[in-house]
Amino acid sequence: MSSRTRARMKSATAPVSRSMLLAAVPVELEAPGLASECASATIETWSRTLPLRDLLAEHGSNVWIIAEAQLRANLAAWTRLAGTAARILYPVKANPSPAILEILASAGASAECASPAEILLARLAGFTDDRIAYNSPAADLATAWKLLASGGTVVADSCEFLTALDERAAAADAAGQPSPHGRLLVRVNPSIDIRYRKAESWSDLTSHAKKSGKFGIPSEEIVDAVSRLVHLKVDGLHAHVGTQMDHVEPFVLLAAHLAQLARAIAARTGVLPTILDLGGGLGIPFAEKDRFPSIDALGDALLPALDPRFEHWFEPGHALVGDAVALLGSIVAVKSVRGKRWTIADVGTDQLAKITLLSWHHPVLGPDGEALATDGDDSLGGPLCFSGDTLLPATDTSRLAVGDPILVQHTGAYCASLASTFNGRRAGGALLLRADGSIVRTSPRAGGLDEPLARGYEWGSATGSRAARQTIAIDTLMPLSSKVLREDLCEERFSYLAARSEGTHAFEFDFAVASPVGFVSMPLAIRLAGDAAIVSTLRMLGYTTKAFPVWGTSLDLRMGAQIPTDRPVTVRIELSHAARRDGAGSRRLAVRFTIGGDAATGSFEIMFDERGAGC
Ligand SMILES: Cc1ncc(COP(=O)(O)O)c(C=O)c1O
């Protein structure tokens, strides 16, 4: 992006021909000759051959399984449509799992982020700022401006936000700051009718291009809004038809509509926005009978209709990750209610919220990899104290017994990211089924069931902690204080015995530890993991000496078992990609660690600034 002056220079070198321009907007468009029947997406088959009993025995229940091969195959199909992976912007909201983000980042895709937190996650996973877009109806101006300055993309959702950005650009110009070089897109609230082929009870909730909805600037106001900009120019237009779109026509209509608006902008301002971001929305099946176009079928319908003068971007959520994740659960009870068999699983709508919100029931596999029936006299329930917590309302569970594994399919999009902590429940972590068939744990099992409840309250508020303050004499405290923490732990020492690396981002260290208490105390755990994290980070980045400060900004530590110090203590470190915090400043890294096997687990976020003074 550039200042208005630069924009004019650019338009002078790339004149917009008269034939590209349309005088009136909007025009209701027809899509002549579009076949309404095309190849359908199918329910994935990768999970049917998984050894569910072995996985359950080894990793426990309530675990996401992410299939790298399926994710890469989906990305490849989208890349065939878009031309390059960088034009596929993965909506982080669909599933912010670091494993998914890292695979997509390393495969060259881009990330679509709706909040500063999602931008941070994308950066930590290795997306560079030129492959990050920020799009939110509640966008933060400072975040948007910084991203533009560091080469990212900002999608302005309203006239008000466009004006605020333009004023920010005016201030930057006045202060002699360079024009930001990122791209500015404007979200359109299309004036064309975007409809599902088959209206469903949930359609109103998932339609994101409703004329009465909250997103974007109405088509009929776009040209005025863009031409009011003084300091900025608009590089592209964006719209998102909505989730679980069941036919290709809306995408074809939208592409033509955005192209028409872009040409109308060019007619008024002399500058053609050349990027058309068609958003996400392609649906995936949740039952054999569901009909949604495959990615290739969308391409077959869309590609011939696209104007090659524009660069087309896509933001698939469901149709990129939806079928690449399954949820492993197990049967915990079988009971009879008025003669009806209820089989109860330990996974439910706390993680599969779409069942509750939209009545989308996921396909469920039994222990043998065969799909459970979607009719029958039995019900498969979840574990929650909530009637709607039913995985399959009508099925046949006669083959299921307590302890059996089940696998819930198509749980990649809007499941982990929408999960709740109802009944104090936490997810059991995630496994990555790598493309080579190996399985690794990529996120740890969350803490005890009571943890989210315990953290959510201010304890003691009901029993007087807010009463008036009273002074306490220090000498009455000393007999209560731990001398070990106060003095003895200063004698804790550790030294490196052995070190190993696994690939570029995982390290393991054996330490000799001397401790007056005979086990690894919490402060020592932080020092051990902290130093191992620093050493790993610097090594990953290719440094041979520590020439600048590295400091922790957050810590999560769980010590489930005591770790004796009479034998070597092993610390394992896994690192995210080092994210640059802003255009030139300090960098961040997420670190996961385990100490003594899984006896202690935790994570740090650390920062460093390579320009800092040595220490
Ligand atoms: C702006 C934007 N882009 C892309 C998506 C992804 O949609 P889907 O998962 O339906 O493909 C969403 C989802 O709500 C969205 O809001």
The ligand as a Gaussian input file, in Angstrom:
#p B3LYP/6-31G(d) Opt

LIG

0 1
 C      -13.950000     -13.838000       7.001000
 C      -14.045000     -15.322000       7.008000
 N      -13.320000     -16.029000       6.127000
 C      -13.370000     -17.370000       6.093000
 C      -14.159000     -18.082000       6.967000
 C      -14.175000     -19.577000       6.863000
 O      -15.418000     -20.084000       6.580000
 P      -15.612000     -21.638000       6.312000
 O      -15.052000     -22.371000       7.455000
 O      -17.071000     -21.794000       6.197000
 O      -14.887000     -21.969000       5.037000
 C      -14.934000     -17.397000       7.916000
 C      -15.804000     -18.125000       8.845000
 O      -16.657000     -17.633000       9.494000
 C      -14.878000     -15.982000       7.927000
 O      -15.587000     -15.273000       8.804000

